[in-house]
Amino acid sequence: MAVSFEKATPSRFDGPPRVIAAGFQIAEGMLVGPRDHFDDPAFDEARRKANYVANYMRAHGPFEPHRLPLDEMEYTTLPQVKKKLEVDSKLLIKAQLPYEMREILGLVI
């Protein structure tokens, strides 16, 4: 998404990606600039559309490869959350299935 220098710090990690445009010129042997080319209301519609598309894609939920697989994210709490969800889902399945089916699935404790 085309943004000004001032708004180049993203608040969401999953996009849309931010792009800035710095313009320079040489005058009398000196480098003049930078000029912020995207600090212009002409790009407001493009920014609005980029945000709309990003929100639409975000509504579909996370998908890889936007990040490492859950098993490889040891620096976060995601592995513990995943383990807890697996246990909770097994308890939910156990509560709803007949004993024979739980035994076949290995859910008998």
C-alpha positions as CSV (number, residue, x, y, z in Angstrom):
1,M,0.0,0.0,0.0
2,A,1.4,3.4,-1.0
3,V,1.9,5.4,2.2
4,S,3.7,8.6,3.3
5,F,6.9,8.5,5.3
6,E,4.9,9.4,8.4
7,K,2.5,6.4,8.1
8,A,5.1,3.8,7.0
9,T,5.1,1.9,10.3
10,P,2.6,-0.9,10.0
11,S,0.1,-1.6,12.8
12,R,-0.8,-5.1,11.5
13,F,1.8,-7.7,10.9
14,D,-0.2,-9.4,8.1
15,G,-0.5,-6.5,5.6
16,P,-1.1,-4.9,3.5
17,P,2.7,-4.3,2.9
18,R,3.7,-0.7,3.1
19,V,5.6,1.1,0.3
20,I,7.1,4.5,0.3
21,A,8.5,6.6,-2.5
22,A,11.4,9.0,-1.9
23,G,12.2,11.4,-4.7
24,F,15.6,13.1,-5.1
25,Q,17.0,15.5,-7.6
26,I,20.5,16.9,-8.3
27,A,20.6,20.7,-8.4
28,E,23.9,22.6,-8.8
29,G,25.9,19.5,-7.9
30,M,23.9,18.9,-4.7
31,L,21.5,16.1,-3.9
32,V,18.1,17.6,-3.0
33,G,15.4,15.7,-1.2
34,P,13.9,13.4,-0.2
35,R,10.4,14.4,-1.4
36,D,7.6,12.1,-0.2
37,H,5.8,11.2,-3.4
38,F,3.1,9.2,-1.7
39,D,2.1,12.0,0.7
40,D,-0.6,12.9,-1.8
41,P,-4.4,12.7,-1.6
42,A,-4.3,11.2,-5.1
43,F,-3.3,7.9,-3.5
44,D,-6.2,7.8,-0.9
45,E,-8.4,5.6,-3.2
46,A,-5.6,3.1,-3.7
47,R,-5.0,3.0,0.0
48,R,-8.7,2.4,0.6
49,K,-8.8,-0.4,-1.8
50,A,-5.6,-2.0,-0.4
51,N,-7.2,-1.9,3.1
52,Y,-10.4,-3.4,1.8
53,V,-8.6,-6.3,0.1
54,A,-6.4,-6.9,3.1
55,N,-9.5,-7.1,5.4
56,Y,-11.2,-9.4,3.0
57,M,-8.2,-11.8,2.9
58,R,-7.8,-11.6,6.7
59,A,-11.5,-12.6,7.1
60,H,-10.5,-16.0,5.6
61,G,-8.3,-16.8,8.6
62,P,-4.6,-17.4,8.8
63,F,-2.9,-19.5,6.2
64,E,0.6,-20.5,5.6
65,P,3.2,-19.4,4.4
66,H,2.3,-16.1,6.0
67,R,4.2,-17.4,9.0
68,L,6.0,-20.5,10.1
69,P,4.0,-23.7,10.7
70,L,2.6,-24.0,14.3
71,D,5.2,-26.7,15.1
72,E,8.1,-24.4,14.3
73,M,6.9,-21.4,16.3
74,E,8.8,-22.2,19.5
75,Y,9.3,-18.5,20.3
76,T,5.6,-17.9,21.0
77,T,2.9,-19.6,23.0
78,L,1.3,-21.1,20.0
79,P,2.6,-24.6,20.6
80,Q,1.0,-24.6,24.1
81,V,-2.2,-23.2,22.7
82,K,-2.2,-25.9,20.0
83,K,-1.6,-28.7,22.6
84,K,-4.5,-27.3,24.8
85,L,-6.8,-27.2,21.7
86,E,-5.9,-30.8,20.9
87,V,-6.8,-31.9,24.4
88,D,-10.0,-30.0,24.4
89,S,-11.1,-31.4,21.1
90,K,-10.4,-34.9,22.3
91,L,-12.5,-34.3,25.3
92,L,-15.3,-33.0,23.2
93,I,-15.1,-36.0,20.8
94,K,-15.0,-38.3,23.8
95,A,-18.1,-36.8,25.3
96,Q,-20.1,-37.3,22.0
97,L,-18.9,-40.8,20.8
98,P,-19.9,-44.2,21.9
99,Y,-17.3,-46.1,24.0
100,E,-16.4,-48.5,21.1
101,M,-15.7,-45.6,18.8
102,R,-13.6,-43.8,21.4
103,E,-11.6,-47.0,21.9
104,I,-10.9,-47.3,18.1
105,L,-9.8,-43.7,17.9
106,G,-7.5,-44.1,20.9
107,L,-9.4,-41.7,23.1
108,V,-10.0,-44.0,26.0
109,I,-8.1,-42.8,29.0
